[in-house]
């Protein structure tokens, strides 16, 4: 058994932290884990994707089109951009409803597409939406969208492949470190709000 996970968003949304959390959670359960570095323009606003694969023996972090069991998206347009990587049937898209205008929209060269969730569903994709930006703001820091989505992912995977809420909380601690209690507290709150929203 190998599970393939894509985490997509834009630069500055914390894709690497989210990937580290997934990696630590899977390692904590004894899985072999391979994660990629950031692919794409990791500067603020550029499209970013990271890969996480776990299972009995994983040889490469690379995921090809049509292989992802799950895509976690921090931004709607990125969700639409990457759905070709989702396994069908059987793959699931877990996406934030947040919209971040790419440069062509900012400059007026194009419009942000409408009804993205409807387009994704029309493509035959099983999609779960989360208002992660609102939950992150409730947690006290709107930059914790990534951790809200990790909470939602933890709830979605609860009981599957041995994952539990506690496994993810421990992975969050390992990924952030214990040096900054305030940072840990706001991220734990964001995780809990994400966990409760699906």
N, C-alpha and C positions, 0 to 999 in steps of 0.2 A: 504494500500500500504506500503510495506517494501522493501527497496533497500539494496542489499548486495554487499559490495565492499571489495576486498582483495588488499592489497598493499604488494608487495613482492620485495625483493632485497637481498643484502648482508650487513653484519654489517658495519656500518660507512657511509652508503648512506643516512641516514636521514629518515628512515621509520616512526619513531615516530613523527617527525615534520610534515610530509605529512599527517599522520593520524589526528594530531591535527588540521591542516588546514581544512580537510574535516569535522571534527567534529564541529568546530566553524562555518563553512559555513552552515551546516545543522541546527545547533542550531539557527543561525541568522534568519533562515526562519521559525522557530517555530516547527521544527520536534523534536520528541523524538530521541535521539541518544545514541547508545552504541558503544564504541570502546574498542578494546582489548589492552593489553600490548603486548610487543614483544614476539612472539613465535619463538624459535630457538636460535641459537648461535649469540648473538648480538655483540660479539667481531668482530673486523674488519676482514672481509672475510668470516664469517659464514653465512649460509642461514637464512633469517629473513622473517617472515610474520606477518602482523597486520590486524585485521578485523575492518571494520566500517559498522555499520548498522543504517539506519535512516528510519523514517516513522511516522505513527500516534501513535503507541504504540509498543515499542521494548522491549522485555523481556530479551534478551541475546545477547552478542556480537559475539557468536560463529556462524561460517558459515561452513556448511558441504559440502562434495563433491557434485558437480552438482547444487549448490545453488547461486553461485556468478553471479550477473548481470554484473559486470565489474571487471577485474583484471588489476591493474596498476603495471607494472613491471619495475624496474630500471635497470635490467640486463637480457640479453637474455636467459641464461641457467635457471635462476629462472622462467622466463616466461614459458618455456617448462616444468619445474618441477611441476608447479601448475595448468596447464590447466585442470586437472581432476576436479577442483573445479568450473569450469565455467559452467553456465547454458547453456544447448543446447537443442533446438535452442534458440537464442535470446541473449546469453551472448557475450560480446566483450572483447578482450584483447588489452590494450593500453600499448605498450612496448618500452622502450629505446633500441636502437641498441647496446648499450655498452656491451662489454664482459670483465668480470673480472675472471681471472683464479682461480678456486678453488684449494685447497691444493693438491688433487691427480694430477692435471695438472701441478702444480708448481714442484712437486717432480718427474714428469715423469712417474707416474704409469698409467696415461690415457691421452688421447688427448681431447682437447676441441671439442665438436661435431660441425660438419659443417652444414651449411644450416638450422639453427634452425628455421628461419621464414618459410622456405619451409616445414619443418616438422610440424610446428604448423598449417599452412594452410591445409596441407594434412590430418590433424586430423579433418578438418571441422570447424575450429575456425575462426571467423571474427576478423582479427588482424589489428591494426593500429600501424605503427612504427614511431619513432621519434629519430633523432640523438641528444639526450638530452645532451650527453657529449660535443659535439661541441657547442651547444647553451649555455651550462653552461660556457664553456671557453670564448665564446663571451661576456657573461655577466660580466666576470672578475674574476670568481671563479669556477673552475671545480667541486667543492664540492656541487654546487647548482643543480645537476641533478634532485634531488627530487622536487625542486621548478619549474624547467622547466616542469617536468611531471605534476605538479599541474596546471600549465598554460594550458598545452594541455588538461588536464581533464576538466578544466573550459570551454574551447572552445567546447569540445565534449558534455558537459552537458548544454551548454548555452540554456536557454529557457525551459529546462526540469525540472520538479518538482520545478519551481520557481527560479532556480539558474541563476545568472547573473555574469558577470565579476566583478562587484563592490562588490558583496557578497563575492567572493573569495579574493579580495584585502583586504577587511576589516578583513576577517578571517586570512590572512597572517600577518597583523599588530598585531592582537590579539595573534597569535601563537608565533611570534618572540619577541614582545614587542617593546617599543619605545626608549629603552635606548641607542641603538647603531645605529645611523643614517647611518653609512657606511654599516652595515650589512643589514639594511632595504633596502637601495638603490640597493645593488647588487642583493638581492633576488627579489625585484620588477622588476629589469631588466630581471632576469632569467625567472620570471613569464610571462612577456610580450613576450619574445622570444618564450617561450613554447606555449603561446596563439596564436601566429601568425603562428605557423608551421603546424597546421592542419586545 
